Amino acid sequence: MAYASLGEFVERLDREGELLRVPFEVDPVLEMTEFADRQMKSRGGGKALLFEKAKGSSFPLLINAFGSQKRMSLALGRTVDDCARELAAILKAKPPTSFGEAIRLLGTALELRHAKPKSAGSGPCKEIVLKDDAVDLAKLPIQKCWPQDAGRFITLPLVFTHDPNTGKRNVGMYRIQILNRNTAAMHWQMHKVGARHGRRYVETGQRMPVAVCLGGDPVYTFCATAPLPDGVDEMMLAGFLRQRSVEMAQCETIPLQVPADCDFVLEGYVDPSEPPGMEGPFGDHTGYYTLPAPYPKFHITAITHRRDAIYPSTIVGRPPMEDFHLGDASVRLFLPVFRMNFPELVDLYLPPEGVFHNLVIVSIKKSFPYHAMKLMHGLWGMGQMMFTKCILVVDADVNVRDAREVAFRACANVDPARDILLTQGPADVLDHATPALGFGSKMGIDATHKLPGERDTRPWPSLIRMDDDVKRRVDALLQRLGN
């Protein structure tokens, strides 16, 4: 299902009983965070919040719109599992012979499914055009989320950049700190594609055009957060998910195209010859503040928006938070792609307490000695999985989302000297525990049953289980008791 606007998605949330309207004035400085945090940490992720009167702004603010499995399904027009099955069916039509071929096939499959973006020239995102002295970020209800934040931050931006050498587009999500009415700090981390594009503009010496979009079809936000393989266009994924090509409008002041139905577009540039500015601190998804660090300045040359624009936002902090549901949906959607390279993989789960990169729990169909360690090394070599601090591998019969079962297997099946693997590699720059920025150690834990051939392994006992026929007989007897 394709939404024509963020407002249309809000109406759907309202009809489904998933929206709480706040009709009185609320301050984007801290107060909205407290409202949203209570919803995100309530049972089932609470409800989406629409602040109809944001203090200091004429625009309403939407938050926690993705904060439950149900709202993720509403955003995508169908369940994540349905989307994953459709993607898997496309990819199985021509099984790839290598991971590189799998990525090329993914791009081809998306393009074939009415996914290729098409140019629209203009669109609702340009109903109001503000340039020069009319550019003023203070008109937007941008939040200061936590008490020690350095200022107000845009937290749900779709950052459009392109490679100056290949022309390929990337859409990432990097927080943006407001510095003044037309300047911001762009927090793209060293490992992100946006930062890589920036380094290539440093080589050319040219200004780097950047467009920041807010709102539009909620699918766009999901796609900007998805860990897509390099070279696969996020707007193609959006077209596949919404089952309709994304119409792209030409920006007013820079040579980039953006979705024509977005609510806001901030057009501007990063000057590679300009010294970076200090960004942060910021209360991050790690549950701690990210400390100040130098990041590029984003100079805004125009703001365009819909007449009925809604400002989308989120907050991050100590889990559980809204971002868990976006991340979990990405994992479930791309599980078929992971299985192309790792056919032994049964399921994969990133628990909210692990704040994405700290813990990944994987179940596998184990078939040879040290199979779990082979998988660990393979996962650490895949895209953003390189940031994973701990990988815990269990057998195929374990529900990776059942913390009690996972803990039982980890405690019962692990000999620390034999089954814990320590290595080093790239780390999330937001991880304050690493000894160096962007580099640290990693741990793999093999909690699978052990096979002959794995060192220091005695005969492995069977797991205690009752016979199925006994269970059925006792079920029948319990029914006679009325239980």
C-alpha positions as CSV (number, residue, x, y, z in Angstrom):
1,M,0.0,0.0,0.0
2,A,1.3,3.4,-0.9
3,Y,0.4,6.4,1.3
4,A,0.0,9.7,-0.6
5,S,1.2,11.7,2.4
6,L,2.3,11.4,6.1
7,G,-1.1,12.9,6.9
8,E,-2.8,10.0,5.2
9,F,-0.8,7.6,7.4
10,V,-1.8,9.6,10.5
11,E,-5.5,9.1,9.5
12,R,-4.9,5.4,9.2
13,L,-3.3,5.2,12.6
14,D,-6.3,7.1,14.0
15,R,-8.8,4.7,12.5
16,E,-6.9,1.7,13.8
17,G,-6.9,3.1,17.4
18,E,-3.1,3.5,17.2
19,L,-2.9,7.3,17.6
20,L,-3.2,9.6,20.6
21,R,-3.9,13.2,19.7
22,V,-2.5,15.8,22.1
23,P,-4.6,19.0,21.6
24,F,-2.9,21.3,24.0
25,E,0.5,23.1,23.7
26,V,3.6,21.0,24.5
27,D,7.2,22.2,24.4
28,P,9.5,20.4,22.0
29,V,12.3,21.1,24.5
30,L,12.2,18.0,26.8
31,E,8.5,17.9,27.4
32,M,7.7,15.9,24.2
33,T,10.5,13.5,25.1
34,E,8.9,12.6,28.4
35,F,5.5,12.1,26.7
36,A,7.0,9.9,24.1
37,D,9.3,7.9,26.4
38,R,6.3,6.9,28.6
39,Q,4.5,5.6,25.5
40,M,7.5,3.7,24.1
41,K,8.1,2.0,27.4
42,S,4.4,1.1,28.0
43,R,2.9,-2.3,27.1
44,G,3.1,-3.1,23.4
45,G,4.9,0.1,22.6
46,G,2.0,2.4,23.5
47,K,0.5,4.6,20.9
48,A,1.7,7.1,18.3
49,L,1.5,10.7,19.5
50,L,0.4,13.7,17.4
51,F,1.2,16.9,19.1
52,E,-1.2,19.3,17.4
53,K,0.2,22.4,19.1
54,A,4.0,22.4,19.3
55,K,5.3,25.4,21.2
56,G,7.0,27.9,19.0
57,S,5.8,26.3,15.7
58,S,2.7,26.2,13.5
59,F,3.4,22.5,12.5
60,P,2.1,19.5,14.3
61,L,4.7,16.8,15.4
62,L,4.2,13.0,15.0
63,I,6.3,10.6,17.1
64,N,6.3,6.9,18.0
65,A,4.6,6.2,14.6
66,F,6.7,3.0,14.2
67,G,6.7,1.9,17.8
68,S,5.0,-1.5,17.6
69,Q,4.7,-4.4,15.3
70,K,1.2,-3.4,14.3
71,R,2.2,0.1,13.4
72,M,5.2,-1.2,11.4
73,S,2.7,-3.4,9.5
74,L,0.4,-0.4,8.9
75,A,3.4,1.6,7.6
76,L,4.4,-1.1,5.1
77,G,0.8,-1.9,4.1
78,R,1.2,-5.5,5.1
79,T,3.1,-7.5,7.7
80,V,6.9,-7.6,7.6
81,D,6.8,-11.4,7.3
82,D,4.6,-11.0,4.2
83,C,7.1,-8.6,2.7
84,A,9.9,-11.0,3.5
85,R,8.1,-13.9,1.9
86,E,7.5,-11.9,-1.3
87,L,11.2,-10.9,-1.4
88,A,12.3,-14.5,-0.8
89,A,10.0,-15.7,-3.6
90,I,11.6,-13.3,-6.1
91,L,15.1,-14.2,-5.1
92,K,14.5,-17.9,-5.3
93,A,13.4,-17.6,-9.0
94,K,17.0,-17.5,-10.0
95,P,19.2,-18.8,-7.1
96,P,22.5,-16.8,-7.0
97,T,25.9,-18.6,-7.1
98,S,27.7,-16.0,-5.0
99,F,26.9,-13.2,-2.5
100,G,27.9,-10.6,-5.1
101,E,25.5,-12.1,-7.5
102,A,22.9,-12.2,-4.8
103,I,23.2,-8.4,-4.3
104,R,23.0,-7.8,-8.0
105,L,19.9,-10.1,-8.1
106,L,18.3,-8.2,-5.3
107,G,18.7,-4.9,-7.2
108,T,17.3,-6.5,-10.4
109,A,14.4,-8.0,-8.5
110,L,13.4,-4.7,-6.9
111,E,13.6,-2.9,-10.2
112,L,11.4,-5.5,-11.9
113,R,8.7,-5.1,-9.2
114,H,7.5,-1.6,-10.2
115,A,10.2,-0.3,-7.9
116,K,12.4,1.9,-10.1
117,P,11.8,5.6,-9.1
118,K,10.4,7.9,-11.8
119,S,10.8,11.6,-12.3
120,A,7.9,13.8,-11.5
121,G,9.5,17.2,-11.8
122,S,7.6,18.8,-9.0
123,G,5.2,17.7,-6.3
124,P,3.5,18.5,-3.0
125,C,6.8,18.9,-1.2
126,K,7.3,22.2,-3.1
127,E,3.9,23.8,-2.4
128,I,5.8,26.3,-0.2
129,V,9.3,27.3,-1.2
130,L,11.5,29.3,1.2
131,K,14.9,30.7,0.1
132,D,17.6,33.1,1.3
133,D,16.5,35.1,4.3
134,A,13.2,33.2,4.5
135,V,15.1,30.0,5.6
136,D,14.7,29.6,9.3
137,L,14.9,26.2,11.0
138,A,13.4,27.7,14.2
139,K,10.0,27.5,12.4
140,L,10.1,23.7,12.7
141,P,9.2,22.0,16.0
142,I,12.6,20.4,16.3
143,Q,13.2,18.7,19.6
144,K,15.8,19.0,22.3
145,C,15.4,15.5,23.5
146,W,17.4,15.1,26.7
147,P,18.7,17.5,29.4
148,Q,22.4,17.4,28.4
149,D,21.9,17.5,24.6
150,A,23.9,20.3,22.9
151,G,20.7,21.7,21.4
152,R,17.9,20.7,19.1
153,F,18.3,17.7,16.8
154,I,16.4,16.5,13.8
155,T,16.1,12.8,14.7
156,L,14.2,11.2,11.7
157,P,15.8,12.7,8.6
158,L,16.2,11.0,5.2
159,V,19.6,12.3,4.1
160,F,20.0,12.1,0.3
161,T,23.5,12.2,-1.2
162,H,25.1,10.9,-4.3
163,D,28.5,9.6,-5.3
164,P,30.3,12.2,-7.5
165,N,32.1,9.5,-9.4
166,T,29.3,7.0,-10.1
167,G,26.2,9.2,-9.6
168,K,24.6,6.5,-7.4
169,R,22.2,7.7,-4.8
170,N,22.2,6.9,-1.1
171,V,19.5,7.6,1.5
172,G,20.8,7.4,5.1
173,M,19.5,8.5,8.5
174,Y,22.0,10.6,10.4
175,R,21.0,12.9,13.2
176,I,21.3,16.6,12.6
177,Q,22.1,19.2,15.2
178,I,20.7,22.7,14.7
179,L,23.5,25.4,15.0
180,N,21.5,28.5,13.8
181,R,18.7,29.4,11.5
182,N,20.3,28.0,8.3
183,T,23.3,25.9,9.5
184,A,23.4,22.4,11.1
185,A,25.9,19.7,12.0
186,M,25.6,16.5,9.9
187,H,26.4,13.4,12.1
188,W,27.4,10.9,9.4
189,Q,29.8,8.5,11.0
190,M,33.0,7.4,9.4
191,H,31.7,4.0,8.3
192,K,28.5,5.3,6.7
193,V,27.9,5.8,3.0
194,G,27.1,9.5,3.4
195,A,30.6,10.0,5.0
196,R,32.1,8.1,2.1
197,H,30.5,10.3,-0.4
198,G,31.8,13.3,1.6
199,R,35.3,12.0,1.4
200,R,35.0,11.7,-2.4
201,Y,33.8,15.3,-2.6
202,V,36.9,16.3,-0.6
203,E,39.0,14.7,-3.4
204,T,37.1,16.7,-6.0
205,G,37.2,20.0,-4.0
206,Q,33.5,20.6,-5.0
207,R,30.6,21.5,-2.7
208,M,28.6,18.4,-1.8
209,P,24.9,18.7,-2.4
210,V,22.7,17.3,0.4
211,A,18.9,17.1,0.7
212,V,17.2,16.2,3.9
213,C,13.6,15.0,3.6
214,L,11.1,14.6,6.4
215,G,7.8,12.7,6.2
216,G,6.0,11.5,3.2
217,D,5.1,7.9,2.8
218,P,6.3,6.2,6.1
219,V,8.0,3.5,4.0
220,Y,10.7,6.1,3.1
221,T,11.7,6.3,6.7
222,F,12.0,2.6,7.1
223,C,14.1,2.3,3.9
224,A,16.5,5.0,5.1
225,T,17.2,2.9,8.3
226,A,17.4,-0.4,6.4
227,P,20.9,-2.0,6.2
228,L,20.8,-2.3,2.4
229,P,23.8,-3.8,0.6
230,D,26.0,-1.3,-1.1
231,G,24.7,-0.2,-4.5
232,V,21.0,-1.0,-3.9
233,D,18.9,2.1,-4.1
234,E,16.7,2.8,-1.0
235,M,14.1,4.3,-3.2
236,M,13.9,1.1,-5.2
237,L,13.2,-0.8,-2.0
238,A,10.6,1.8,-1.1
239,G,8.9,1.2,-4.5
240,F,8.9,-2.6,-3.9
241,L,7.4,-2.2,-0.4
242,R,4.7,0.3,-1.3
243,Q,4.0,-1.6,-4.6
244,R,4.2,1.7,-6.5
245,S,7.2,3.6,-7.9
246,V,8.4,6.6,-5.9
247,E,7.9,9.8,-7.8
248,M,10.9,12.0,-7.5
249,A,10.9,15.9,-7.6
250,Q,13.8,18.0,-8.6
251,C,15.2,20.2,-5.8
252,E,15.1,24.0,-6.2
253,T,18.8,24.9,-5.4
254,I,20.8,21.7,-5.7
255,P,21.1,18.9,-8.4
256,L,19.3,16.2,-6.4
257,Q,15.9,14.6,-6.6
258,V,13.7,13.8,-3.6
259,P,10.4,12.0,-3.1
260,A,7.7,14.4,-4.3
261,D,5.3,13.7,-1.5
262,C,7.6,14.5,1.4
263,D,6.4,16.9,4.0
264,F,9.6,18.9,4.3
265,V,12.8,19.2,2.2
266,L,15.9,20.9,3.5
267,E,18.2,21.6,0.5
268,G,21.8,22.6,1.0
269,Y,25.5,21.6,0.8
270,V,28.5,20.6,2.7
271,D,31.7,22.5,1.8
272,P,34.7,20.1,2.0
273,S,37.1,23.0,2.4
274,E,35.3,24.2,5.6
275,P,36.6,23.0,9.0
276,P,34.1,20.8,10.7
277,G,32.1,22.0,13.7
278,M,31.6,20.3,17.1
279,E,28.4,18.2,17.3
280,G,27.0,16.8,20.5
281,P,26.6,15.7,23.2
282,F,23.4,13.8,22.3
283,G,21.4,11.3,24.3
284,D,21.8,8.3,22.1
285,H,20.3,4.8,21.5
286,T,23.1,3.4,23.6
287,G,21.3,4.8,26.7
288,Y,24.2,7.1,27.2
289,Y,25.2,10.5,25.9
290,T,27.4,10.6,22.8
291,L,30.3,13.0,23.6
292,P,31.1,16.0,21.4
293,A,33.0,15.3,18.2
294,P,33.8,17.2,14.9
295,Y,31.3,16.7,12.1
296,P,30.6,18.6,8.8
297,K,28.5,21.7,8.7
298,F,25.3,21.5,6.6
299,H,24.4,24.9,5.0
300,I,20.7,25.1,4.1
301,T,19.9,27.0,0.9
302,A,16.2,26.3,0.8
303,I,13.3,24.8,2.8
304,T,10.3,23.5,0.9
305,H,7.2,21.9,2.4
306,R,3.6,20.9,2.0
307,R,0.9,23.3,3.0
308,D,-0.4,20.7,5.5
309,A,3.0,19.4,6.6
310,I,3.5,17.2,9.6
311,Y,6.9,17.1,11.2
312,P,8.0,13.5,12.0
313,S,10.3,12.8,14.9
314,T,11.6,10.1,17.2
315,I,13.7,9.9,20.4
316,V,16.4,7.4,21.3
317,G,17.7,6.5,24.7
318,R,17.5,3.6,27.1
319,P,15.6,0.7,25.6
320,P,12.9,-0.2,24.8
321,M,12.4,2.6,22.3
322,E,10.7,3.1,18.9
323,D,13.8,2.4,16.9
324,F,13.8,-1.3,18.0
325,H,10.8,-1.9,15.8
326,L,12.4,-0.3,12.8
327,G,15.6,-2.4,13.3
328,D,13.7,-5.7,14.0
329,A,11.6,-5.2,10.8
330,S,14.8,-4.7,8.8
331,V,16.3,-8.0,10.2
332,R,13.1,-9.9,9.4
333,L,12.8,-8.5,5.9
334,F,16.4,-9.2,4.9
335,L,16.6,-12.7,6.5
336,P,16.2,-14.2,3.0
337,V,19.2,-12.2,1.8
338,F,21.3,-13.5,4.7
339,R,20.2,-17.0,4.0
340,M,21.6,-16.8,0.5
341,N,25.1,-16.6,2.0
342,F,24.3,-18.7,5.1
343,P,21.8,-21.4,4.2
344,E,22.3,-22.9,7.7
345,L,20.8,-19.8,9.3
346,V,17.4,-20.4,10.8
347,D,16.6,-17.1,12.6
348,L,18.4,-14.0,13.8
349,Y,17.4,-11.6,16.6
350,L,18.7,-8.3,17.9
351,P,17.1,-7.9,21.4
352,P,16.2,-4.3,22.4
353,E,18.6,-4.5,25.4
354,G,21.5,-4.9,23.0
355,V,20.7,-1.6,21.3
356,F,21.3,-3.0,17.8
357,H,25.0,-3.7,17.7
358,N,25.8,-5.1,21.2
359,L,24.2,-8.5,20.9
360,V,23.0,-10.7,18.0
361,I,21.4,-14.1,18.7
362,V,21.5,-16.6,15.8
363,S,20.1,-20.1,15.5
364,I,21.6,-22.5,12.9
365,K,21.2,-26.0,11.6
366,K,24.6,-27.2,12.7
367,S,26.2,-29.8,10.4
368,F,30.0,-29.9,11.0
369,P,32.5,-29.1,13.8
370,Y,33.0,-25.4,14.5
371,H,30.1,-24.5,12.3
372,A,29.0,-21.8,14.7
373,M,32.4,-20.1,14.5
374,K,32.3,-20.1,10.7
375,L,29.0,-18.2,10.9
376,M,30.4,-15.7,13.4
377,H,33.2,-14.7,11.1
378,G,30.8,-14.6,8.1
379,L,28.4,-12.2,9.9
380,W,31.1,-9.9,11.1
381,G,32.1,-9.5,7.4
382,M,28.7,-8.3,6.3
383,G,27.9,-4.6,6.1
384,Q,26.8,-3.1,9.4
385,M,27.1,-6.5,11.1
386,M,30.8,-5.6,11.4
387,F,29.7,-3.4,14.4
388,T,28.3,-6.4,16.4
389,K,30.0,-6.7,19.7
390,C,28.7,-10.1,20.7
391,I,27.2,-13.0,18.6
392,L,25.6,-15.8,20.4
393,V,24.9,-18.9,18.3
394,V,22.3,-21.6,19.4
395,D,20.8,-24.7,17.7
396,A,17.9,-24.7,15.3
397,D,15.3,-25.8,17.8
398,V,15.8,-22.7,20.0
399,N,13.5,-19.7,19.7
400,V,16.0,-16.8,19.5
401,R,13.3,-14.4,20.9
402,D,12.8,-16.5,24.1
403,A,15.4,-15.0,26.5
404,R,14.9,-17.9,29.0
405,E,15.5,-20.6,26.5
406,V,18.6,-18.8,25.1
407,A,20.0,-18.2,28.6
408,F,19.5,-21.9,29.4
409,R,21.3,-23.1,26.3
410,A,24.1,-20.5,26.8
411,C,24.7,-21.6,30.4
412,A,24.3,-25.3,29.8
413,N,26.3,-25.7,26.5
414,V,29.2,-23.3,26.9
415,D,32.7,-24.1,28.2
416,P,34.3,-20.7,28.2
417,A,37.8,-21.8,27.2
418,R,36.5,-23.8,24.2
419,D,33.4,-21.9,23.1
420,I,34.2,-18.2,23.5
421,L,35.9,-16.5,20.6
422,L,37.6,-13.1,21.0
423,T,38.6,-11.0,18.0
424,Q,39.0,-7.3,17.0
425,G,37.6,-5.1,14.3
426,P,35.6,-2.0,13.5
427,A,33.1,-0.8,16.1
428,D,30.2,1.6,16.3
429,V,31.6,5.0,16.9
430,L,28.7,5.6,19.3
431,D,30.1,2.8,21.5
432,H,31.7,4.5,24.5
433,A,33.1,1.3,25.9
434,T,35.6,0.7,23.1
435,P,39.3,1.7,23.9
436,A,39.5,3.7,20.6
437,L,36.9,5.5,18.5
438,G,35.5,3.1,15.9
439,F,37.6,0.1,16.9
440,G,37.2,-2.5,19.6
441,S,37.0,-6.2,20.5
442,K,34.2,-8.7,19.7
443,M,33.0,-11.9,21.3
444,G,31.4,-14.9,19.8
445,I,29.7,-17.5,22.0
446,D,29.0,-21.0,20.7
447,A,26.1,-22.3,22.6
448,T,25.3,-25.1,20.2
449,H,25.5,-28.8,21.0
450,K,29.1,-30.0,20.3
451,L,30.0,-32.6,17.7
452,P,32.8,-35.2,17.6
453,G,35.8,-33.4,16.2
454,E,35.4,-30.2,18.3
455,R,38.2,-30.1,20.8
456,D,37.9,-31.1,24.4
457,T,34.4,-32.5,23.8
458,R,33.2,-35.6,25.6
459,P,30.2,-37.6,24.5
460,W,27.3,-35.1,24.3
461,P,24.1,-36.0,26.2
462,S,20.5,-35.7,24.9
463,L,18.3,-32.9,26.0
464,I,15.5,-34.0,28.3
465,R,12.2,-34.1,26.4
466,M,8.9,-36.0,27.1
467,D,7.5,-38.3,24.3
468,D,4.9,-36.6,22.2
469,D,2.4,-39.5,22.6
470,V,2.7,-39.1,26.4
471,K,2.0,-35.4,26.1
472,R,-1.2,-36.1,24.0
473,R,-2.4,-38.7,26.5
474,V,-1.9,-36.3,29.4
475,D,-3.6,-33.5,27.4
476,A,-6.7,-35.7,27.1
477,L,-6.6,-36.5,30.8
478,L,-6.4,-32.8,31.8
479,Q,-9.4,-32.1,29.6
480,R,-11.4,-34.6,31.8
481,L,-10.3,-32.5,34.8
482,G,-11.5,-29.3,33.1
483,N,-8.0,-27.9,32.8
